[in-house]
């Protein structure tokens, strides 16, 4: 740092930019420069937002809904969230227990800022979504990583969880279906979490952003269904980004105990204030209109998932858990670590992901970003033609290693 350069806050030095966004940006830059890049790094559906939702956003602009709204969101949208919880799950909330935020990520940030004090520990099962640990750190807390194992289909082992509990544990994050693994937490795992949370007075933060995207006929286990007492110790994070292909509209929502939502509203009032008004009206149309769009996406994603998982598991030395939700596969490539290409060693997920991008022109996200260096994440939210070409390139790239 030069003599006159202004020093940055210590908190900034603890965190790194989102690796998924960084990979996506690099892939787009290479593509713009003329490279034939197949991008499996992006975490969004390859569907357009439904027409009636877009029309509602346009109408909101035409109707003059372009001014500030209430900080926690327009009343109609909060009512719609309450109704969705009641109709879809039987859960009872009031509009005052709902906050609408600038995307799901913003909602999580508000939660952490509202409940964490310096030194508080937050249990984060791994593999985890890349932004959980940095957001905990930015709130002054300490991320405590709880490993989940491939042999368990990335379900949380209660005995392993218990080893990471301390007197400083303040909360635990639940993400099911998971980004990056696509795995679901079992009812027994959620029951163990509930019992520990009640015993130790933890908050459970359940990130349900992929809840509408599952590939099983069984009901998705949820901590509020496992133990009804958890309602007063749980904050739900959800949104329209994945369910209605609305990632760019930036509308998420949270539900929880009154005092926590009020605290989150304080945080939001002094940061972003309200989310975009037209986007809120678009989200209102999504939540109150036809609810068949997620099923349309599932029907398209399912054969892609089956193809990707089958082909990956057919590669010598590669293993891949079959995801029961979301739109990611998370194969284990660690048997290729220690090999090289033209003298360049491949010793970890970063090196292998870079190799795939530079040599195979396939963009992916290294597993270390998710706390699991043996793995690499690929999204199958793209066409079958792209998936097939991508698999051919991946196979050729692995065969070229020595």
C-alpha positions as CSV (number, residue, x, y, z in Angstrom):
1,X,0.0,0.0,0.0
2,X,1.4,3.4,-1.0
3,X,2.0,6.0,1.7
4,X,-1.1,8.0,0.9
5,X,-3.4,5.2,0.1
6,X,-6.5,5.0,2.4
7,X,-6.6,1.8,4.4
8,X,-9.5,-0.6,4.0
9,X,-11.6,-1.9,6.9
10,X,-10.3,-5.1,8.4
11,X,-13.6,-6.9,7.6
12,X,-12.9,-6.6,3.9
13,X,-9.6,-8.4,4.2
14,X,-11.4,-11.5,5.7
15,X,-13.5,-12.1,2.6
16,X,-13.1,-12.8,-1.1
17,X,-15.4,-11.9,-4.0
18,X,-18.1,-14.5,-4.9
19,X,-16.2,-17.2,-6.8
20,X,-19.3,-18.2,-8.8
21,X,-19.7,-14.7,-10.1
22,X,-16.0,-14.4,-10.8
23,X,-16.0,-17.6,-12.9
24,X,-19.1,-16.5,-14.7
25,X,-17.5,-13.1,-15.5
26,X,-14.3,-14.8,-16.8
27,X,-16.3,-17.2,-18.9
28,X,-18.4,-14.3,-20.4
29,X,-15.2,-12.3,-21.1
30,X,-13.6,-15.2,-22.9
31,X,-16.8,-15.8,-24.9
32,X,-17.0,-12.1,-25.8
33,X,-13.4,-12.4,-27.1
34,X,-14.5,-15.2,-29.4
35,X,-13.8,-18.3,-27.4
36,X,-16.4,-21.2,-27.7
37,X,-17.2,-21.3,-24.0
38,X,-19.8,-23.7,-22.6
39,X,-20.9,-22.1,-19.3
40,X,-21.9,-24.5,-16.5
41,X,-21.0,-22.1,-13.7
42,X,-24.1,-19.9,-13.5
43,X,-26.6,-20.6,-10.8
44,X,-29.8,-19.6,-12.6
45,X,-32.5,-21.3,-14.7
46,X,-32.2,-21.2,-18.5
47,X,-35.8,-20.2,-18.7
48,X,-37.3,-16.7,-19.4
49,X,-39.4,-15.2,-16.7
50,X,-43.1,-16.2,-17.3
51,X,-44.9,-13.7,-19.6
52,X,-47.6,-12.8,-17.1
53,X,-45.0,-11.9,-14.5
54,X,-43.1,-9.7,-17.0
55,X,-46.4,-8.1,-18.0
56,X,-47.1,-7.3,-14.3
57,X,-43.7,-5.6,-14.0
58,X,-44.4,-3.5,-17.1
59,X,-47.9,-2.6,-15.9
60,X,-46.5,-1.5,-12.5
61,X,-44.2,1.0,-14.3
62,X,-47.1,2.2,-16.5
63,X,-49.3,2.5,-13.4
64,X,-46.7,4.7,-11.7
65,X,-45.4,2.2,-9.1
66,X,-41.9,3.7,-9.4
67,X,-41.6,5.4,-6.0
68,X,-40.5,4.2,-2.6
69,X,-42.6,1.5,-0.9
70,X,-42.7,0.4,2.7
71,X,-39.3,-0.9,3.7
72,X,-40.4,-4.5,4.2
73,X,-42.2,-4.6,0.9
74,X,-45.7,-3.7,-0.4
75,X,-48.5,-5.1,1.8
76,X,-50.0,-7.0,-1.2
77,X,-46.7,-8.9,-1.7
78,X,-46.3,-9.7,2.0
79,X,-49.9,-11.0,2.1
80,X,-49.1,-13.2,-1.0
81,X,-46.1,-14.7,0.8
82,X,-48.3,-15.4,3.9
83,X,-50.9,-17.1,1.6
84,X,-48.2,-19.2,-0.2
85,X,-46.9,-20.5,3.2
86,X,-50.4,-21.4,4.3
87,X,-51.5,-23.0,1.0
88,X,-48.2,-24.8,0.3
89,X,-47.2,-25.9,3.8
90,X,-50.0,-25.1,6.3
91,X,-47.7,-22.6,8.1
92,X,-49.3,-19.6,9.8
93,X,-47.6,-16.2,9.5
94,X,-48.7,-12.6,9.6
95,X,-47.6,-9.9,7.1
96,X,-45.7,-8.3,10.0
97,X,-43.6,-11.5,10.1
98,X,-42.5,-11.1,6.5
99,X,-39.7,-9.1,5.0
100,X,-39.2,-8.6,1.2
101,X,-35.6,-7.9,0.3
102,X,-33.4,-7.2,-2.7
103,X,-32.9,-10.9,-3.5
104,X,-32.5,-13.9,-1.3
105,X,-28.8,-13.1,-0.7
106,X,-29.8,-9.7,0.7
107,X,-32.4,-11.4,3.0
108,X,-29.7,-13.7,4.4
109,X,-27.4,-10.7,5.0
110,X,-30.1,-9.0,6.9
111,X,-30.6,-12.0,9.1
112,X,-27.0,-12.3,10.0
113,X,-26.7,-8.6,10.7
114,X,-29.7,-8.7,12.9
115,X,-28.8,-11.7,15.2
116,X,-25.0,-12.1,15.3
117,X,-22.7,-10.4,17.8
118,X,-18.9,-10.5,17.7
119,X,-17.6,-14.0,18.6
120,X,-20.9,-15.8,18.0
121,X,-20.5,-19.0,16.1
122,X,-22.7,-20.1,13.3
123,X,-22.7,-23.8,12.2
124,X,-22.5,-24.2,8.5
125,X,-22.8,-27.7,7.0
126,X,-20.4,-28.3,4.1
127,X,-20.5,-28.4,1.2
128,X,-22.1,-24.9,1.6
129,X,-23.3,-22.1,-0.6
130,X,-20.3,-19.8,-1.1
131,X,-21.7,-16.7,0.6
132,X,-22.6,-18.2,3.9
133,X,-19.2,-17.9,5.6
134,X,-18.4,-14.4,4.4
135,X,-21.8,-13.0,5.4
136,X,-21.3,-14.5,8.9
137,X,-17.8,-12.9,9.0
138,X,-19.2,-9.5,7.9
139,X,-21.6,-9.6,10.8
140,X,-18.7,-10.2,13.2
141,X,-19.4,-13.9,13.7
142,X,-17.3,-17.0,13.3
143,X,-18.3,-19.6,10.7
144,X,-17.9,-23.2,12.0
145,X,-17.8,-25.7,9.2
146,X,-19.6,-29.0,9.8
147,X,-18.5,-31.6,7.2
148,X,-21.0,-33.8,5.3
149,X,-19.8,-36.8,3.5
150,X,-20.3,-38.0,-0.1
151,X,-20.9,-41.6,1.2
152,X,-23.9,-40.2,3.1
153,X,-25.3,-38.5,0.0
154,X,-24.3,-35.2,1.8
155,X,-26.9,-35.7,4.5
156,X,-26.0,-34.3,7.9
157,X,-24.7,-36.8,10.4
158,X,-26.0,-35.8,13.9
159,X,-23.0,-37.4,15.7
160,X,-20.6,-35.2,13.5
161,X,-22.8,-32.1,14.1
162,X,-22.6,-32.6,17.9
163,X,-18.8,-32.4,17.8
164,X,-18.9,-28.8,16.5
165,X,-21.3,-27.4,19.1
166,X,-19.8,-25.0,21.7
167,X,-21.2,-22.6,24.2
168,X,-20.7,-19.9,21.5
169,X,-23.0,-21.5,19.0
170,X,-25.7,-19.0,18.1
171,X,-27.3,-20.4,14.9
172,X,-27.2,-23.1,12.2
173,X,-27.8,-22.8,8.5
174,X,-30.0,-25.4,6.7
175,X,-30.0,-25.5,2.9
176,X,-32.2,-28.2,1.4
177,X,-32.2,-28.8,-1.5
178,X,-28.6,-27.8,-1.4
179,X,-26.4,-25.6,-3.5
180,X,-24.0,-27.1,-4.6
181,X,-24.8,-30.7,-4.1
182,X,-28.6,-30.8,-4.9
183,X,-29.0,-33.2,-1.9
184,X,-31.8,-33.1,0.6
185,X,-31.5,-33.2,4.4
186,X,-33.3,-36.2,5.9
187,X,-36.1,-35.9,8.4
188,X,-33.8,-37.6,11.0
189,X,-31.1,-34.9,10.4
190,X,-33.6,-32.1,10.8
191,X,-34.9,-33.7,13.9
192,X,-31.4,-33.8,15.4
193,X,-31.0,-30.1,14.5
194,X,-34.3,-29.2,16.1
195,X,-33.5,-31.0,19.3
196,X,-30.1,-29.3,19.6
197,X,-31.6,-25.9,18.7
198,X,-34.4,-26.2,21.3
199,X,-32.0,-27.4,24.0
200,X,-29.4,-24.7,23.3
201,X,-31.7,-21.9,22.1
202,X,-30.2,-21.6,18.6
203,X,-31.7,-19.9,15.7
204,X,-32.2,-22.1,12.6
205,X,-31.8,-20.2,9.3
206,X,-33.4,-22.3,6.6
207,X,-32.5,-21.3,3.1
208,X,-35.4,-22.7,1.0
209,X,-34.6,-21.0,-2.3
210,X,-34.7,-24.3,-4.2
211,X,-37.7,-25.8,-2.4
212,X,-39.8,-26.0,-5.6
213,X,-37.1,-27.9,-7.5
214,X,-37.1,-31.5,-6.3
215,X,-36.9,-34.8,-8.2
216,X,-38.6,-37.1,-5.7
217,X,-42.2,-37.9,-5.2
218,X,-41.8,-37.8,-1.4
219,X,-42.6,-34.6,0.5
220,X,-39.5,-32.4,1.1
221,X,-38.6,-32.7,4.8
222,X,-38.7,-29.3,6.6
223,X,-37.7,-28.4,10.1
224,X,-41.1,-26.7,10.8
225,X,-42.9,-30.0,9.9
226,X,-40.4,-32.1,11.8
227,X,-41.0,-30.1,15.0
228,X,-43.6,-27.4,15.2
229,X,-41.9,-25.8,18.3
230,X,-39.2,-24.6,15.9
231,X,-41.4,-21.8,14.5
232,X,-40.2,-19.4,17.2
233,X,-36.6,-20.3,16.5
234,X,-36.5,-20.4,12.8
235,X,-36.2,-17.8,10.0
236,X,-37.1,-19.0,6.5
237,X,-35.4,-17.5,3.5
238,X,-37.0,-17.9,0.1
239,X,-37.7,-15.9,-3.1
240,X,-38.8,-16.0,-6.7
241,X,-35.4,-16.1,-8.3
242,X,-35.2,-19.9,-8.9
243,X,-38.9,-20.8,-8.8
244,X,-39.9,-18.3,-11.5
245,X,-36.7,-17.7,-13.3
246,X,-36.5,-14.2,-11.9
247,X,-32.8,-14.0,-10.8
248,X,-32.4,-10.5,-12.2
249,X,-35.5,-9.1,-10.6
250,X,-33.9,-9.4,-7.2
251,X,-36.8,-10.3,-5.0
252,X,-36.4,-12.5,-1.9
253,X,-38.4,-12.8,1.2
254,X,-37.9,-13.9,4.8
255,X,-40.4,-15.1,7.5
256,X,-39.7,-15.4,11.2
257,X,-40.5,-14.3,14.7
258,X,-41.7,-10.7,15.0
259,X,-38.7,-9.3,16.9
260,X,-36.2,-10.8,14.4
261,X,-38.1,-9.5,11.3
262,X,-38.4,-6.0,13.0
263,X,-34.7,-6.0,13.6
264,X,-34.1,-7.0,9.9
265,X,-36.3,-4.1,8.8
266,X,-34.1,-1.8,10.8
267,X,-31.1,-3.1,9.0
268,X,-32.8,-2.8,5.6
269,X,-34.1,0.7,6.3
270,X,-30.5,1.9,6.8
271,X,-29.1,0.1,3.8
272,X,-31.2,-0.4,0.7
273,X,-34.6,0.7,2.0
274,X,-37.3,-1.1,-0.1
275,X,-36.7,-3.4,-3.0
276,X,-37.5,-2.2,-6.5
277,X,-41.2,-1.4,-6.7
278,X,-41.9,-2.7,-10.2
279,X,-40.1,-6.0,-9.3
280,X,-42.3,-6.4,-6.2
281,X,-45.4,-6.2,-8.4
282,X,-43.9,-8.8,-10.8
283,X,-43.2,-11.1,-7.8
284,X,-46.8,-10.5,-6.6
285,X,-48.0,-11.8,-10.0
286,X,-45.7,-14.8,-9.7
287,X,-46.9,-15.8,-6.2
288,X,-50.6,-15.2,-6.9
289,X,-50.8,-16.5,-10.4
290,X,-50.4,-20.1,-11.8
291,X,-48.0,-22.2,-9.8
292,X,-47.1,-24.7,-12.6
293,X,-44.0,-23.0,-13.8
294,X,-41.6,-24.7,-11.4
295,X,-43.0,-28.1,-12.6
296,X,-42.3,-27.1,-16.2
297,X,-38.7,-26.5,-15.3
298,X,-38.4,-29.7,-13.4
299,X,-39.7,-31.7,-16.4
300,X,-36.9,-30.1,-18.5
301,X,-34.2,-30.5,-15.8
302,X,-34.9,-34.1,-15.0
303,X,-33.5,-35.8,-18.2
304,X,-30.6,-33.4,-18.1
305,X,-29.8,-34.4,-14.6
306,X,-30.0,-38.1,-15.4
307,X,-27.8,-37.7,-18.4
308,X,-25.1,-35.7,-16.6
309,X,-25.0,-38.0,-13.5
310,X,-24.9,-41.2,-15.6
311,X,-22.1,-39.9,-17.9
312,X,-20.0,-38.5,-15.0
313,X,-20.3,-41.8,-13.0
314,X,-19.2,-43.7,-16.2
315,X,-15.9,-41.9,-16.2
316,X,-13.1,-43.9,-14.6
317,X,-12.2,-42.4,-11.2
318,X,-15.2,-40.0,-11.0
319,X,-18.1,-40.3,-8.7
320,X,-21.2,-38.2,-8.5
321,X,-24.1,-38.2,-6.0
322,X,-27.5,-38.2,-7.7
323,X,-29.0,-34.8,-6.7
324,X,-32.6,-34.9,-5.6
325,X,-33.1,-31.1,-6.0
326,X,-31.8,-27.9,-7.5
327,X,-30.0,-28.0,-10.8
328,X,-26.4,-28.8,-10.0
329,X,-24.2,-31.9,-10.0
330,X,-21.2,-32.0,-7.7
331,X,-18.8,-34.8,-9.0
332,X,-15.7,-35.9,-7.2
333,X,-12.6,-35.5,-9.4
334,X,-9.9,-36.0,-6.7
335,X,-8.5,-39.1,-8.3
336,X,-7.2,-36.9,-11.1
337,X,-5.3,-34.7,-8.6
338,X,-1.5,-35.1,-9.0
339,X,-1.7,-35.5,-12.8
340,X,-0.6,-32.8,-15.2
341,X,-1.1,-31.3,-18.6
342,X,2.0,-30.0,-20.6
343,X,3.9,-29.8,-17.3
344,X,1.2,-28.0,-15.4
345,X,0.2,-29.9,-12.3
346,X,-3.5,-30.4,-11.4
347,X,-3.4,-30.6,-7.6
348,X,-6.8,-29.2,-6.5
349,X,-10.2,-28.1,-7.7
350,X,-9.1,-24.6,-8.6
351,X,-6.4,-26.0,-11.0
352,X,-8.8,-28.5,-12.5
353,X,-11.5,-25.9,-13.0
354,X,-9.0,-23.6,-14.6
355,X,-7.8,-26.4,-16.8
356,X,-11.4,-27.2,-17.9
357,X,-11.9,-23.5,-18.8
358,X,-8.6,-22.9,-20.5
359,X,-8.3,-26.1,-22.4
360,X,-11.8,-27.6,-22.8
361,X,-13.6,-24.2,-22.8
362,X,-15.9,-25.5,-20.1
363,X,-16.7,-23.1,-17.2
364,X,-17.4,-24.7,-13.8
365,X,-16.9,-23.7,-10.2
366,X,-14.1,-25.3,-8.1
367,X,-15.3,-27.2,-5.0
368,X,-13.1,-25.3,-2.6
369,X,-15.5,-22.4,-3.0
370,X,-18.1,-24.6,-1.3
371,X,-15.7,-26.0,1.3
372,X,-15.1,-29.2,-0.6
373,X,-11.9,-29.3,-2.6
374,X,-12.4,-32.8,-4.0
375,X,-15.3,-31.7,-6.1
376,X,-16.4,-29.3,-8.9
377,X,-19.9,-27.9,-9.4
378,X,-21.6,-27.9,-12.8
379,X,-25.1,-26.5,-13.5
380,X,-27.4,-28.4,-15.8
381,X,-29.6,-25.4,-16.3
382,X,-28.7,-25.5,-20.0
383,X,-29.8,-27.4,-23.1
384,X,-29.2,-31.1,-23.6
385,X,-27.0,-30.3,-26.7
386,X,-24.7,-28.1,-24.6
387,X,-24.6,-30.8,-21.9
388,X,-23.6,-33.5,-24.4
389,X,-20.9,-31.3,-25.9
390,X,-19.7,-30.3,-22.5
391,X,-19.4,-33.9,-21.4
392,X,-17.4,-34.8,-24.5
393,X,-15.0,-32.0,-23.7
394,X,-14.7,-32.9,-20.1
395,X,-13.9,-36.6,-21.0
396,X,-11.3,-35.5,-23.6
397,X,-9.7,-33.1,-21.1
398,X,-9.4,-35.8,-18.4
399,X,-8.0,-38.3,-20.9
400,X,-5.3,-35.8,-21.8
401,X,-4.0,-35.6,-18.3
402,X,-1.0,-37.8,-17.4
